Amino acid sequence: MDAYHVEALLPLALRPLSAADLAARGATVLEGPLVELPRAARRGDGVDGVEELKERIGALEKKVDVLIELLLRKERKDARHAAAPVALSMERVVFAWPERLAPGASFELELQLALLPPTELHLVVEIVSCEAVEDPPAGRSAFQVEARFAALGEDEADAIHRYLLTCQRRARRARGAA
């Protein structure tokens, strides 16, 4: 796995891709407006100093995190795919899977990231390795799959990067609170 990655429970699904699917694969799936701070926040109106601004931002981040978690709980109830343990980086993803996958095979990976709003990505991945897990828990996946992103668009890369930074921020805050 790459130097910086996160491990999380994320809903995911795989769909095999043929050579024709790969050839027909278009641009990115993610689209949306750019989020911009209100003018008063950019100028610092109503904020006495940097520390007060940091406190306000921290309070907003906590509220956003709660909203994201509530949205994800609702989405997971309705989700087609159960959450699975995933290790995610900018280049690769590692996850458990119930059946052996051939190295070199291409798949469409459907992955839901805990962002606001929850973001579903459809990524082309190439299987790098698929190793049997010794003594898997009853009813659990028997193979650990490592896949690299084959065609990561700019919007998809931005979403993954935002997710990694969000996880890093949450981990720092949790360590600071402990």
PyRosetta script that sets phi, psi and omega in degrees:
from pyrosetta import init, pose_from_sequence

init()
pose = pose_from_sequence("MDAYHVEALLPLALRPLSAADLAARGATVLEGPLVELPRAARRGDGVDGVEELKERIGALEKKVDVLIELLLRKERKDARHAAAPVALSMERVVFAWPERLAPGASFELELQLALLPPTELHLVVEIVSCEAVEDPPAGRSAFQVEARFAALGEDEADAIHRYLLTCQRRARRARGAA")
pose.set_psi(1, 155.8)
pose.set_omega(1, -176.7)
pose.set_phi(2, -72.5)
pose.set_psi(2, 167.0)
pose.set_omega(2, -175.9)
pose.set_phi(3, -55.0)
pose.set_psi(3, -47.9)
pose.set_omega(3, 178.9)
pose.set_phi(4, -112.1)
pose.set_psi(4, 119.7)
pose.set_omega(4, 176.3)
pose.set_phi(5, -149.5)
pose.set_psi(5, 166.4)
pose.set_omega(5, 175.0)
pose.set_phi(6, -123.2)
pose.set_psi(6, 152.3)
pose.set_omega(6, 173.9)
pose.set_phi(7, -115.0)
pose.set_psi(7, 128.9)
pose.set_omega(7, -174.6)
pose.set_phi(8, -153.3)
pose.set_psi(8, 167.7)
pose.set_omega(8, 171.4)
pose.set_phi(9, -96.2)
pose.set_psi(9, 114.8)
pose.set_omega(9, -177.8)
pose.set_phi(10, -132.1)
pose.set_psi(10, 138.0)
pose.set_omega(10, 172.9)
pose.set_phi(11, -65.0)
pose.set_psi(11, 132.0)
pose.set_omega(11, 178.0)
pose.set_phi(12, -147.2)
pose.set_psi(12, 159.1)
pose.set_omega(12, 176.8)
pose.set_phi(13, -149.6)
pose.set_psi(13, 153.8)
pose.set_omega(13, 178.0)
pose.set_phi(14, -122.4)
pose.set_psi(14, 141.9)
pose.set_omega(14, 174.3)
pose.set_phi(15, -133.5)
pose.set_psi(15, 125.4)
pose.set_omega(15, 179.8)
pose.set_phi(16, -60.9)
pose.set_psi(16, 144.4)
pose.set_omega(16, 177.2)
pose.set_phi(17, -117.5)
pose.set_psi(17, 132.6)
pose.set_omega(17, 175.2)
pose.set_phi(18, -86.4)
pose.set_psi(18, 173.2)
pose.set_omega(18, 176.8)
pose.set_phi(19, -60.5)
pose.set_psi(19, -37.2)
pose.set_omega(19, 178.8)
pose.set_phi(20, -65.9)
pose.set_psi(20, -40.5)
pose.set_omega(20, 177.4)
pose.set_phi(21, -60.2)
pose.set_psi(21, -44.5)
pose.set_omega(21, -179.6)
pose.set_phi(22, -63.0)
pose.set_psi(22, -40.1)
pose.set_omega(22, -179.5)
pose.set_phi(23, -68.0)
pose.set_psi(23, -35.5)
pose.set_omega(23, -177.0)
pose.set_phi(24, -85.5)
pose.set_psi(24, -7.7)
pose.set_omega(24, -176.2)
pose.set_phi(25, -60.5)
pose.set_psi(25, 124.8)
pose.set_omega(25, -177.0)
pose.set_phi(26, -89.3)
pose.set_psi(26, -156.7)
pose.set_omega(26, -177.7)
pose.set_phi(27, -73.6)
pose.set_psi(27, -155.9)
pose.set_omega(27, -172.7)
pose.set_phi(28, -75.6)
pose.set_psi(28, 163.2)
pose.set_omega(28, -179.4)
pose.set_phi(29, -96.2)
pose.set_psi(29, -31.9)
pose.set_omega(29, -175.3)
pose.set_phi(30, -79.0)
pose.set_psi(30, 135.6)
pose.set_omega(30, 173.4)
pose.set_phi(31, -145.5)
pose.set_psi(31, 157.8)
pose.set_omega(31, 176.7)
pose.set_phi(32, 163.5)
pose.set_psi(32, 163.6)
pose.set_omega(32, -178.4)
pose.set_phi(33, -72.8)
pose.set_psi(33, 153.0)
pose.set_omega(33, 175.5)
pose.set_phi(34, -74.9)
pose.set_psi(34, 135.9)
pose.set_omega(34, 178.4)
pose.set_phi(35, -90.4)
pose.set_psi(35, 127.0)
pose.set_omega(35, -177.1)
pose.set_phi(36, -125.8)
pose.set_psi(36, 142.4)
pose.set_omega(36, 177.4)
pose.set_phi(37, -67.8)
pose.set_psi(37, 146.4)
pose.set_omega(37, 174.0)
pose.set_phi(38, -60.4)
pose.set_psi(38, 153.7)
pose.set_omega(38, -176.5)
pose.set_phi(39, -55.7)
pose.set_psi(39, -41.2)
pose.set_omega(39, -179.1)
pose.set_phi(40, -61.0)
pose.set_psi(40, -38.5)
pose.set_omega(40, 179.7)
pose.set_phi(41, -68.4)
pose.set_psi(41, -35.1)
pose.set_omega(41, 179.0)
pose.set_phi(42, -68.3)
pose.set_psi(42, -36.6)
pose.set_omega(42, -179.7)
pose.set_phi(43, -81.9)
pose.set_psi(43, -21.5)
pose.set_omega(43, -177.6)
pose.set_phi(44, 87.1)
pose.set_psi(44, 17.7)
pose.set_omega(44, 179.3)
pose.set_phi(45, -59.8)
pose.set_psi(45, 136.0)
pose.set_omega(45, 176.5)
pose.set_phi(46, 78.3)
pose.set_psi(46, 5.2)
pose.set_omega(46, 179.6)
pose.set_phi(47, -114.3)
pose.set_psi(47, 125.3)
pose.set_omega(47, -175.3)
pose.set_phi(48, -77.2)
pose.set_psi(48, -29.2)
pose.set_omega(48, -178.5)
pose.set_phi(49, -167.4)
pose.set_psi(49, 178.9)
pose.set_omega(49, -177.6)
pose.set_phi(50, -63.2)
pose.set_psi(50, -40.7)
pose.set_omega(50, -178.6)
pose.set_phi(51, -63.7)
pose.set_psi(51, -41.4)
pose.set_omega(51, 177.9)
pose.set_phi(52, -64.8)
pose.set_psi(52, -39.5)
pose.set_omega(52, 177.5)
pose.set_phi(53, -63.3)
pose.set_psi(53, -42.4)
pose.set_omega(53, 177.3)
pose.set_phi(54, -60.5)
pose.set_psi(54, -41.5)
pose.set_omega(54, 178.8)
pose.set_phi(55, -63.3)
pose.set_psi(55, -44.3)
pose.set_omega(55, 179.7)
pose.set_phi(56, -63.1)
pose.set_psi(56, -42.9)
pose.set_omega(56, 179.3)
pose.set_phi(57, -64.2)
pose.set_psi(57, -43.1)
pose.set_omega(57, 178.3)
pose.set_phi(58, -60.3)
pose.set_psi(58, -42.3)
pose.set_omega(58, 178.4)
pose.set_phi(59, -64.3)
pose.set_psi(59, -41.3)
pose.set_omega(59, 177.9)
pose.set_phi(60, -64.9)
pose.set_psi(60, -40.3)
pose.set_omega(60, 178.7)
pose.set_phi(61, -60.7)
pose.set_psi(61, -41.5)
pose.set_omega(61, 178.7)
pose.set_phi(62, -62.6)
pose.set_psi(62, -42.6)
pose.set_omega(62, 179.0)
pose.set_phi(63, -64.0)
pose.set_psi(63, -42.8)
pose.set_omega(63, 179.4)
pose.set_phi(64, -63.0)
pose.set_psi(64, -42.0)
pose.set_omega(64, 178.7)
pose.set_phi(65, -60.2)
pose.set_psi(65, -41.2)
pose.set_omega(65, 178.0)
pose.set_phi(66, -64.2)
pose.set_psi(66, -44.2)
pose.set_omega(66, 178.4)
pose.set_phi(67, -61.4)
pose.set_psi(67, -42.7)
pose.set_omega(67, 179.0)
pose.set_phi(68, -60.8)
pose.set_psi(68, -46.0)
pose.set_omega(68, -179.0)
pose.set_phi(69, -62.0)
pose.set_psi(69, -41.9)
pose.set_omega(69, 178.2)
pose.set_phi(70, -63.8)
pose.set_psi(70, -42.8)
pose.set_omega(70, 177.7)
pose.set_phi(71, -62.1)
pose.set_psi(71, -42.3)
pose.set_omega(71, -179.2)
pose.set_phi(72, -66.2)
pose.set_psi(72, -38.8)
pose.set_omega(72, 177.2)
pose.set_phi(73, -60.1)
pose.set_psi(73, -43.9)
pose.set_omega(73, 178.0)
pose.set_phi(74, -63.2)
pose.set_psi(74, -46.9)
pose.set_omega(74, -180.0)
pose.set_phi(75, -61.0)
pose.set_psi(75, -41.0)
pose.set_omega(75, -177.6)
pose.set_phi(76, -65.8)
pose.set_psi(76, -33.3)
pose.set_omega(76, 177.1)
pose.set_phi(77, -62.1)
pose.set_psi(77, -36.0)
pose.set_omega(77, -177.8)
pose.set_phi(78, -95.3)
pose.set_psi(78, -4.2)
pose.set_omega(78, -171.4)
pose.set_phi(79, -68.5)
pose.set_psi(79, 148.7)
pose.set_omega(79, 175.6)
pose.set_phi(80, -78.1)
pose.set_psi(80, -22.9)
pose.set_omega(80, -173.3)
pose.set_phi(81, -123.6)
pose.set_psi(81, 136.7)
pose.set_omega(81, 178.1)
pose.set_phi(82, -75.2)
pose.set_psi(82, 154.1)
pose.set_omega(82, 177.3)
pose.set_phi(83, -69.0)
pose.set_psi(83, 142.3)
pose.set_omega(83, -179.5)
pose.set_phi(84, -131.8)
pose.set_psi(84, 151.7)
pose.set_omega(84, 176.1)
pose.set_phi(85, -65.2)
pose.set_psi(85, 129.1)
pose.set_omega(85, -176.8)
pose.set_phi(86, -135.9)
pose.set_psi(86, 138.1)
pose.set_omega(86, 168.3)
pose.set_phi(87, -108.5)
pose.set_psi(87, 121.3)
pose.set_omega(87, -171.2)
pose.set_phi(88, -124.3)
pose.set_psi(88, 134.9)
pose.set_omega(88, 172.7)
pose.set_phi(89, -134.8)
pose.set_psi(89, -176.6)
pose.set_omega(89, 179.9)
pose.set_phi(90, -71.1)
pose.set_psi(90, -21.3)
pose.set_omega(90, -176.7)
pose.set_phi(91, -109.4)
pose.set_psi(91, -26.6)
pose.set_omega(91, -170.5)
pose.set_phi(92, -141.8)
pose.set_psi(92, 166.6)
pose.set_omega(92, 172.8)
pose.set_phi(93, -140.9)
pose.set_psi(93, 139.3)
pose.set_omega(93, 177.7)
pose.set_phi(94, -123.7)
pose.set_psi(94, 132.6)
pose.set_omega(94, -177.6)
pose.set_phi(95, -154.3)
pose.set_psi(95, 162.9)
pose.set_omega(95, 176.4)
pose.set_phi(96, -87.8)
pose.set_psi(96, 144.7)
pose.set_omega(96, -179.5)
pose.set_phi(97, -143.9)
pose.set_psi(97, 144.6)
pose.set_omega(97, -174.2)
pose.set_phi(98, -74.1)
pose.set_psi(98, -16.2)
pose.set_omega(98, -177.7)
pose.set_phi(99, -132.6)
pose.set_psi(99, 158.5)
pose.set_omega(99, -179.5)
pose.set_phi(100, -70.8)
pose.set_psi(100, 136.5)
pose.set_omega(100, 176.5)
pose.set_phi(101, -117.0)
pose.set_psi(101, 138.0)
pose.set_omega(101, -176.3)
pose.set_phi(102, -76.0)
pose.set_psi(102, 128.2)
pose.set_omega(102, 174.4)
pose.set_phi(103, -57.3)
pose.set_psi(103, 138.8)
pose.set_omega(103, -178.1)
pose.set_phi(104, 93.4)
pose.set_psi(104, -16.3)
pose.set_omega(104, 179.3)
pose.set_phi(105, -72.4)
pose.set_psi(105, 148.2)
pose.set_omega(105, 179.3)
pose.set_phi(106, -105.3)
pose.set_psi(106, 142.1)
pose.set_omega(106, 179.8)
pose.set_phi(107, -139.8)
pose.set_psi(107, 157.7)
pose.set_omega(107, 167.7)
pose.set_phi(108, -95.4)
pose.set_psi(108, 121.5)
pose.set_omega(108, 179.1)
pose.set_phi(109, -100.3)
pose.set_psi(109, 122.2)
pose.set_omega(109, 175.9)
pose.set_phi(110, -99.7)
pose.set_psi(110, 121.0)
pose.set_omega(110, -172.6)
pose.set_phi(111, -135.5)
pose.set_psi(111, 130.9)
pose.set_omega(111, 179.9)
pose.set_phi(112, -106.7)
pose.set_psi(112, 121.1)
pose.set_omega(112, -178.7)
pose.set_phi(113, -98.7)
pose.set_psi(113, 143.3)
pose.set_omega(113, -179.1)
pose.set_phi(114, -81.2)
pose.set_psi(114, 70.7)
pose.set_omega(114, 175.6)
pose.set_phi(115, -115.3)
pose.set_psi(115, 173.4)
pose.set_omega(115, 177.1)
pose.set_phi(116, -111.8)
pose.set_psi(116, 113.6)
pose.set_omega(116, -5.3)
pose.set_phi(117, -73.1)
pose.set_psi(117, 160.6)
pose.set_omega(117, 176.9)
pose.set_phi(118, -52.4)
pose.set_psi(118, 133.7)
pose.set_omega(118, -171.9)
pose.set_phi(119, -113.5)
pose.set_psi(119, 123.1)
pose.set_omega(119, 176.9)
pose.set_phi(120, -100.6)
pose.set_psi(120, 124.6)
pose.set_omega(120, 178.9)
pose.set_phi(121, -107.6)
pose.set_psi(121, 145.8)
pose.set_omega(121, 172.3)
pose.set_phi(122, -120.1)
pose.set_psi(122, 103.1)
pose.set_omega(122, -171.4)
pose.set_phi(123, -115.3)
pose.set_psi(123, 142.0)
pose.set_omega(123, 173.1)
pose.set_phi(124, -85.4)
pose.set_psi(124, 124.1)
pose.set_omega(124, 178.6)
pose.set_phi(125, -124.3)
pose.set_psi(125, 152.9)
pose.set_omega(125, 174.4)
pose.set_phi(126, -116.7)
pose.set_psi(126, 129.3)
pose.set_omega(126, -179.0)
pose.set_phi(127, -68.9)
pose.set_psi(127, 125.8)
pose.set_omega(127, 178.4)
pose.set_phi(128, -94.3)
pose.set_psi(128, -45.5)
pose.set_omega(128, 178.3)
pose.set_phi(129, -152.2)
pose.set_psi(129, 156.0)
pose.set_omega(129, 178.3)
pose.set_phi(130, -146.1)
pose.set_psi(130, 105.9)
pose.set_omega(130, -175.0)
pose.set_phi(131, -116.8)
pose.set_psi(131, 139.7)
pose.set_omega(131, 177.9)
pose.set_phi(132, -66.6)
pose.set_psi(132, 140.0)
pose.set_omega(132, 176.7)
pose.set_phi(133, -92.8)
pose.set_psi(133, 127.7)
pose.set_omega(133, 178.9)
pose.set_phi(134, -73.9)
pose.set_psi(134, 134.7)
pose.set_omega(134, 178.3)
pose.set_phi(135, 49.5)
pose.set_psi(135, 61.1)
pose.set_omega(135, 177.3)
pose.set_phi(136, -68.4)
pose.set_psi(136, 147.2)
pose.set_omega(136, 176.4)
pose.set_phi(137, -58.0)
pose.set_psi(137, 150.6)
pose.set_omega(137, -178.8)
pose.set_phi(138, -55.5)
pose.set_psi(138, 131.4)
pose.set_omega(138, 177.9)
pose.set_phi(139, 77.3)
pose.set_psi(139, 9.3)
pose.set_omega(139, -178.9)
pose.set_phi(140, -104.6)
pose.set_psi(140, 170.9)
pose.set_omega(140, 179.9)
pose.set_phi(141, -66.7)
pose.set_psi(141, 146.3)
pose.set_omega(141, -175.5)
pose.set_phi(142, -104.9)
pose.set_psi(142, -3.1)
pose.set_omega(142, -177.5)
pose.set_phi(143, -132.7)
pose.set_psi(143, 141.1)
pose.set_omega(143, 173.2)
pose.set_phi(144, -103.4)
pose.set_psi(144, 121.8)
pose.set_omega(144, -174.3)
pose.set_phi(145, -109.2)
pose.set_psi(145, 133.4)
pose.set_omega(145, 171.6)
pose.set_phi(146, -115.0)
pose.set_psi(146, 128.6)
pose.set_omega(146, -179.2)
pose.set_phi(147, -133.2)
pose.set_psi(147, 146.3)
pose.set_omega(147, 176.2)
pose.set_phi(148, -106.4)
pose.set_psi(148, 149.9)
pose.set_omega(148, 178.0)
pose.set_phi(149, -74.9)
pose.set_psi(149, 122.5)
pose.set_omega(149, -176.0)
pose.set_phi(150, -87.6)
pose.set_psi(150, -37.9)
pose.set_omega(150, -176.1)
pose.set_phi(151, -140.4)
pose.set_psi(151, 78.9)
pose.set_omega(151, -177.2)
pose.set_phi(152, -92.3)
pose.set_psi(152, 114.5)
pose.set_omega(152, 178.1)
pose.set_phi(153, -75.5)
pose.set_psi(153, 167.5)
pose.set_omega(153, -177.8)
pose.set_phi(154, -62.2)
pose.set_psi(154, -43.7)
pose.set_omega(154, 179.8)
pose.set_phi(155, -65.7)
pose.set_psi(155, -39.3)
pose.set_omega(155, 178.4)
pose.set_phi(156, -66.1)
pose.set_psi(156, -43.6)
pose.set_omega(156, 177.7)
pose.set_phi(157, -61.8)
pose.set_psi(157, -41.3)
pose.set_omega(157, 177.7)
pose.set_phi(158, -61.8)
pose.set_psi(158, -42.1)
pose.set_omega(158, 179.7)
pose.set_phi(159, -63.7)
pose.set_psi(159, -44.2)
pose.set_omega(159, 178.7)
pose.set_phi(160, -64.0)
pose.set_psi(160, -43.7)
pose.set_omega(160, 179.0)
pose.set_phi(161, -61.2)
pose.set_psi(161, -45.0)
pose.set_omega(161, 176.9)
pose.set_phi(162, -59.1)
pose.set_psi(162, -41.7)
pose.set_omega(162, -179.6)
pose.set_phi(163, -64.6)
pose.set_psi(163, -45.0)
pose.set_omega(163, 179.2)
pose.set_phi(164, -61.1)
pose.set_psi(164, -43.8)
pose.set_omega(164, 178.8)
pose.set_phi(165, -66.3)
pose.set_psi(165, -37.7)
pose.set_omega(165, 177.1)
pose.set_phi(166, -62.8)
pose.set_psi(166, -44.1)
pose.set_omega(166, 178.0)
pose.set_phi(167, -63.5)
pose.set_psi(167, -40.5)
pose.set_omega(167, 178.8)
pose.set_phi(168, -63.0)
pose.set_psi(168, -43.4)
pose.set_omega(168, 179.3)
pose.set_phi(169, -62.7)
pose.set_psi(169, -44.5)
pose.set_omega(169, 179.1)
pose.set_phi(170, -62.7)
pose.set_psi(170, -40.7)
pose.set_omega(170, 179.8)
pose.set_phi(171, -65.2)
pose.set_psi(171, -41.9)
pose.set_omega(171, 177.6)
pose.set_phi(172, -62.3)
pose.set_psi(172, -43.1)
pose.set_omega(172, -179.6)
pose.set_phi(173, -64.2)
pose.set_psi(173, -40.7)
pose.set_omega(173, 179.8)
pose.set_phi(174, -64.8)
pose.set_psi(174, -39.8)
pose.set_omega(174, 177.8)
pose.set_phi(175, -67.0)
pose.set_psi(175, -36.7)
pose.set_omega(175, -179.9)
pose.set_phi(176, -69.5)
pose.set_psi(176, -31.5)
pose.set_omega(176, 179.5)
pose.set_phi(177, -78.4)
pose.set_psi(177, -22.1)
pose.set_omega(177, -176.1)
pose.set_phi(178, -80.2)
pose.dump_pdb("model.pdb")
